[in-house]
């Protein structure tokens, strides 16, 4: 199987998983995603965050962002959950001037 075909299949599966998660329990999906983002910011050093800032996003991150863009209610709930921990870390690290 060619690499581009495999990537296409993986993306399709991920979209289905995200859609199923949204359908079955959007709140649970958002909780897991928010917890992952919060944990990343709480356990990563400022230097590591700066280095990761310019790295390309994973397929899963791209799918999650697409989901949040398509669902305003989910986006608000997600941002409400992660805003304080993420902004605090960014201020501590000098990422916000």
CORMO-V301981 format. One record per helix or strand of 2 or more residues. SS is the DSSP state (helix for helix, strand for strand). FROM is the first residue (numbers start at 0). TO is the last residue. If there is no record, write none. Layout:
# CORMO-V301981
<<SS | FROM | TO> <SS | FROM | TO>>
This chain:
# CORMO-V301981
<<helix | 2 | 42> <helix | 45 | 52> <helix | 58 | 69> <helix | 71 | 91>>
